[in-house]
């Protein structure tokens, strides 16, 4: 497992009974995590000092309960980047901190390429990978189907002093966009994909990863350049394990290019126990 241990403004303090205890800057949050199927017999005393707790509703969804008045949003930093943190109605905060290992990998490859790299970041959310790639010197096309997420990413770019970098901000459905890029002949040296398990496009298009991922990977293969650098596929879905992703990539990208795949879990270190909790799987393709 690759563990995102480079954070200073974020920490996973403890995990127990289906919940995470996390520090985001100076603020401590408790959020649900269904894979936390254990109870810690020696829990952190900070569980009693949480500033806000997300509680799931029996009818679906959930809401935050606040133990003290918090700002609507605040910022945390990572490796020179600044991100806005904001608790949302879906328990998220605007950052998946485990993804920092993938941000760093992409930046390292871009810096070592010795040439201009053109990156496509699909399902790009609030822009962690986009900003790290742009900071490393790449041209980036940032795409997400949710306008609010793209606006949030642009705000993070401004906070990080990267507004002047060559980033295209696109609000669109990933599949529709790729079909147009194939017709236009646009090509990319690096592609990052962090698709949700379920979702909807800009016009209500239904996305289910198991049904759509093969066609998506075929289209990504078609928009790779003649001299690609990397492709990175991330999954939070248990049915799309690292081994399944590796096979999928070999049956799409591997049919056109000579590739090397490194597929494994990524995760976060728990301060209270010293153990690492998995937070998804990633298949990194090197050309």
N, C-alpha and C positions, 0 to 999 in steps of 0.2 A: 504494500500500500504506500502511495505517495501522500505524505502528510503536509498540510499547509501550516508550517510552523514559523513562518516569517512575520506574522502579525504582531504588532505592539499595541494597537488600539482596539483589538478584539481578542477575546479569549473564551473558550468553552470551559466554564468553571466546573460544571458537574452534569451528570446525566442520571436520571432515576425515574422509574415508574411512568414511562412514556413522555418524559419532559426533558428539555434542555435548560440549563441555567447558564446564561451568557452575559458577558460584559461587552457593551458597545460604547467605547470611549469611557465616560464616567457613569454610564447608565446600565443598570442590570435588568435584564428581561428574562422571563420564563416563557418558553414556547413549546407546544406539543411536538413530539417526534414519535411516530408509531413504531419505529424500529427499536426504540429504547424499551426492550422487553424485560429488563432486569430492574432490581432495586438496589441502590447503593447502601450497604449496612453502615457505612461511615460517611454520611452525607455532609456536604459543605454547610457550615453555618450560614452562608450567604443566601441560602434558600429563603431565609426569613427576612432578608433585606432587599428583596426584588422590588424595583421601582414600578414594574408593570407586569401583568400576567395575561397571556392569551388563553381564554377558556373556550373550548369547543361547545357548540350547542347540540343538543340531542336531535334537533330538527335539521342539522346541517350548518356549515359555516361556523361562526364564532365571533367573539369580540374581545377587546382589551379591557381589563380592569386596572385602574391606576391607584397605586398606594401613595403617590405624591404627584403634584402637578409637574408635567414634563413639557419641554418645548415641542412644538409641532414636528420639528426636525432638527438634526444636529449633524456634525461632520466627524468622520474618522479618516485616518490616513493609512496608506500602504505603499511603501517603496516610492515615495515621492508623489503619489496620486492622492487626491482628496475626494471622498465620496459622501454624498448626503445620505443619512440614515433617517428613515421615517417608518414607524410601525403602520402597516396597512391592515385593512379589514380581512385579508387572507392569511394573516399571521406573519407574512414576510416583512423584511425591513429594507429591501432594495439592494441587498448584497448577499451572495452565497459565498461565504469566506473560504470554503474549501477550494473554490475555483482559482484561488491565487496560484496554486501550483501549475495550472494550465496557462494562466497569464504569463508567468515567469518563463515557462517552456517556450511559448511563442516568441517572447521578446528575445530570448537567447538565440533562437534560430534566426530571427530577423537580423540581429546584430552581427551574426557570424556569416551571413549570406554574401556579403561583399557586393551587393547590387540592390537596386530599388525593388522592393517587394510590395505587391498589390494583394491586400487581404480582404476577404469577404467574411463578415461575421453575421451569421444567421441566428435568429431567435436571440438577439444580442442584449436584450433586457436593459439594464442601466449602464452598460458600457465598460465593465471592468476589463475585458479582453481588448475591446476597441482602444481604450486609452493606453493600455500597456503596449500594444502593437504600434500605435501612433507615436508614443514616446520613444520607442526603439527605432523609429525612422520609417515605418511603413505608411503607405497610402491605404486607407481603410474605407470599405463600404459597410456601414452599420445599418442593419435591417431588423425591425421588429414590427409585428402586426398591431401593436398597441401604441397609439400616438403618445399617451402619457409616459410610457416607458422611454420612448425616444427623446421626449422633452427632458426627462429626468437625466438621461445619459448626456445630453447637451449641457445641462447644468453642471454635471460632474466634470465635463471637459473644461468648462469655464473655471470651476473651482480649482482644477489641476493645472491651470495655465496652458491648456492645449487647444483653445478655441481656434487658433490660427493654423493648426495642423490640417493636412489634406484628408478630411473625413467627410464622406457623403452620408447624410442622415436620411434614411428611407423608412417610411411607414408603408408596409405592404405585406401581403401574404407571401411566404417564402417560395411556395411552389409556383405561383404565378410570376413572381419576379424572376426565378430561374429560367422559366420557359422563355421569357422575353430576352434575358441575357444570352441564352443560346442562339436565338434568332439574330440578335445584334452583334454576335461574335465577340462579346466581352469575355475576358479570361482573367483568372486569378492565380497567383502563385501560392497563396495560403487560404485555406477555408476552415472556419471554426463553426461548429454546429453544437448548440446546446438546447435541443428541442424538448418541449414539455411532453408529458405522457398524454395529456389531453389538452385541447385548446380550440379556439376559433379564429379564423382569419379576419381580415378587415371587413368583409361582407358576410360574415357568419359562416364561412367555410369550416366544416368540421375536421379537426385534426385528431387522429388517434395514431400514436407512434408505430404500433405494430402493423397497421394497415398502410401507412404512408412512407415509412422510412426507406424501403427498397427503391421506390421511384425517386425519392429525394436524393439518395446516394447516386443513382444513375445520372441525374441531372447535374449533381455536383461534379461528377467525373467529367461530364461534357464541358463544364466551364473552367476546368483546370487548365493552366497554361502548358506550353510545350516543355517548360522547365520548372515544374512545381517544386515548392520547398516543403510544405507540410499540409496535412489535413487532420483536424482534431474533432472527434465525435464524442460527446458526453451523454450519459444517460443516468436518470434517476429511477428508471423502471426496472424492477427485478427480472422481468421477462426478457429484457435486453441486456443480458450479462456481458461481461467483457469478452467471453468466448464467442457469444453470438455476434457481437459487434465485429470481432475479428473476422469471422466467417463472412459476414455481410460485406465488409470492405474488400476482402479478397475476391468476392464474386462481382464486385462493381469496379472499384478503383484498380484492383489487382489484375483485372482483365485487360487494362490498357497500359499500365505502368509497372515498372519493377519497384516494389515497395518493401519496406520493413515496418512492421507494426509492433508497438509496445502497448499492450492492453492490461490494465490493472485498476484496482479500486483507488479512489482518492478519499481523504478523510481529514479529521481534526483530532488533535490531542486533547484529552480531558485532564485538566489541571489536578483535580482531586484524586484521580486514580493513576495517572500517567499512561493510561491505555489510549489507543486510537479508535475512534468511532468512524466506520465507513459512511460516506455521504455521496455515493454514486460511483459509477465506473467510467473510465475514459479509455478510448483507443486513439493513440497518437500514431499517425502515419508519416514516415520519413521517406523521401524520395532519393 
